[in-house]
């Protein structure tokens, strides 16, 4: 067990990542009419981040990859008219994911273990554990809080999120505040349990 960080360190790291004011810079580029090279460059740069964005919304990796691909197909078809490609594909992908989740009909079956994808070659174990912990924490949030938190973790400001989702900026800030409070409460409780177990 020496290869893995202690749970309190992992939770602390996840919390710092969630609270960090330094979000990854979001590339904002304008689509060029008829420029397939620009779309190809955008596609290659944007797909990995889009998949993570969808995972932040609660999608399993396989669903996130499929929805990201569907959104990129629509982006290619509409490329000349798209002004902010990163926000556009996130909006389309978010709607597609919501539709997919709403259309799911569950049939009770015996317990089947969820398939575990292999670790990406470029991701070390500690980074993978942190990402897994963040995804687990985001699943604790109600859908709207998880949605705005996913956009925020992707580098968007509350004003930008409000514009993309058609919400009031105050509503976005309120949902972000509630999400952070809920996550802080959960992390504090988890740290308390870990301290009692030690």
C-alpha positions in Angstrom: 0.0 0.0 0.0 3.0 2.3 0.1 2.6 3.1 -3.6 -0.6 4.9 -3.0 -1.1 8.3 -1.2 -3.0 8.2 2.1 -6.7 8.9 1.7 -6.5 12.3 3.5 -3.8 13.5 1.1 -5.8 12.3 -1.9 -9.0 14.1 -0.6 -7.0 17.2 0.1 -5.5 17.2 -3.3 -8.9 16.7 -4.9 -10.3 19.6 -2.9 -7.5 21.9 -3.8 -8.1 21.1 -7.5 -11.8 21.8 -7.2 -11.2 25.1 -5.3 -8.3 26.2 -7.4 -8.7 29.7 -8.9 -6.2 28.7 -11.6 -8.3 27.0 -14.2 -6.8 25.6 -17.4 -6.9 28.3 -20.1 -9.7 27.6 -22.5 -8.7 28.0 -26.1 -11.1 30.3 -27.9 -10.7 30.3 -31.6 -13.0 31.6 -34.4 -14.0 29.2 -37.1 -12.8 30.0 -40.6 -15.3 29.4 -43.4 -14.4 26.3 -45.4 -11.2 25.7 -43.5 -10.9 22.0 -43.0 -7.4 22.3 -41.6 -8.7 24.6 -38.9 -11.4 22.1 -38.0 -8.8 19.2 -37.9 -6.6 21.2 -35.6 -9.6 22.1 -33.4 -10.8 18.5 -33.3 -7.4 17.1 -32.2 -6.9 19.7 -29.5 -10.5 19.7 -28.2 -11.6 16.0 -28.0 -9.7 15.0 -24.9 -10.9 18.0 -23.0 -14.5 17.5 -24.2 -14.4 13.9 -23.0 -13.2 15.0 -19.5 -15.9 17.7 -19.5 -18.6 15.1 -20.1 -17.2 12.9 -17.4 -17.5 15.9 -15.1 -21.2 15.8 -15.9 -21.3 12.2 -14.8 -20.9 10.3 -18.0 -18.9 7.0 -18.0 -15.8 7.2 -20.2 -17.3 5.1 -23.1 -20.5 7.3 -23.2 -18.4 10.5 -22.9 -16.3 9.4 -25.9 -19.3 8.6 -28.0 -21.1 11.8 -27.2 -18.0 13.8 -27.8 -17.7 12.2 -31.3 -21.3 12.9 -32.1 -20.9 16.6 -31.1 -17.8 16.8 -33.3 -19.7 15.5 -36.2 -22.3 18.2 -35.8 -19.5 20.8 -35.4 -18.0 19.7 -38.7 -21.4 20.0 -40.4 -21.9 23.5 -39.0 -18.2 24.7 -38.9 -18.5 27.8 -41.0 -21.3 29.2 -38.7 -19.6 28.5 -35.4 -18.1 31.5 -33.6 -16.8 29.9 -30.4 -16.1 26.2 -31.2 -15.2 25.1 -27.6 -18.4 26.5 -26.1 -20.4 25.3 -29.0 -19.3 21.6 -28.8 -19.7 21.6 -25.0 -23.3 22.9 -25.3 -24.2 20.4 -28.0 -22.5 17.5 -26.1 -24.2 18.5 -22.9 -27.6 18.4 -24.6 -26.8 15.0 -26.3 -25.7 13.6 -22.9 -28.8 14.8 -21.2 -31.0 13.3 -24.0 -29.1 10.0 -23.7 -29.5 9.9 -19.9 -33.2 10.7 -20.1 -33.8 7.9 -22.7 -32.1 5.2 -20.7 -34.5 2.4 -19.7 -33.0 0.2 -17.0 -33.9 -3.5 -16.8 -33.0 -5.2 -13.5 -30.3 -7.9 -14.0 -27.8 -9.7 -11.9 -24.9 -7.6 -10.7 -22.5 -7.1 -13.5 -19.2 -5.3 -12.8 -18.7 -2.1 -14.8 -15.9 -2.5 -17.4 -12.8 -0.7 -16.4 -10.9 1.0 -19.3 -7.2 0.6 -19.3 -5.2 3.5 -18.0 -4.2 6.1 -20.6 -0.5 5.7 -21.3 0.2 9.4 -20.6 -1.5 9.4 -17.2 0.4 8.4 -14.1 -1.3 6.6 -11.2 -1.5 9.6 -8.8 -3.0 11.8 -11.5 -5.5 9.1 -12.4 -6.5 8.6 -8.8 -7.0 12.4 -8.4 -9.2 12.5 -11.5 -11.2 9.5 -10.3 -11.7 11.2 -6.9 -12.9 14.4 -8.6 -15.3 12.5 -10.7 -16.6 10.7 -7.7 -17.1 13.9 -5.8 -18.9 15.6 -8.7 -21.4 12.7 -8.8 -22.5 13.7 -5.3 -23.9 17.0 -6.7 -27.4 17.6 -8.0 -27.5 17.9 -11.9 -27.5 21.7 -12.2 -24.6 22.1 -9.7 -22.6 19.4 -11.4 -23.3 21.1 -14.8 -22.0 24.5 -13.7 -19.1 22.9 -11.9 -18.1 21.0 -15.0 -18.1 24.2 -17.0 -16.2 26.0 -14.2 -13.6 23.2 -14.0 -13.2 23.6 -17.8 -12.1 27.2 -17.3 -15.3 29.1 -17.9 -16.3 32.1 -15.8 -19.8 32.4 -14.2 -20.7 35.0 -16.8 -19.6 32.8 -19.7 -21.4 29.8 -18.2 -24.6 31.9 -17.8 -24.3 33.0 -21.4 -23.8 29.5 -22.8 -26.5 27.9 -20.6 -29.0 30.7 -20.9 -29.0 31.3 -17.1 -28.7 34.4 -15.0 -25.1 35.0 -13.8 -26.4 35.1 -10.2 -27.9 31.7 -10.6 -24.6 30.3 -11.9 -22.7 31.8 -9.0 -25.3 30.5 -6.5 -25.0 27.0 -7.9 -21.2 27.1 -7.8 -21.3 28.3 -4.2 -23.7 25.6 -3.2 -21.6 22.9 -5.0 -18.5 24.0 -3.3 -20.2 24.1 0.1 -21.6 20.6 -0.4 -18.2 19.3 -1.5 -16.4 20.9 1.4 -18.9 19.4 3.8 -18.4 16.0 2.3 -14.6 16.3 2.3 -14.5 17.5 5.9 -16.7 14.5 6.9 -14.4 12.1 5.0 -11.3 13.6 6.7 -13.0 13.2 10.1 -13.7 9.5 9.4 -10.1 8.9 8.2 -8.8 10.6 11.4 -11.0 8.3 13.5 -9.8 5.2 11.6 -6.2 6.1 12.0 
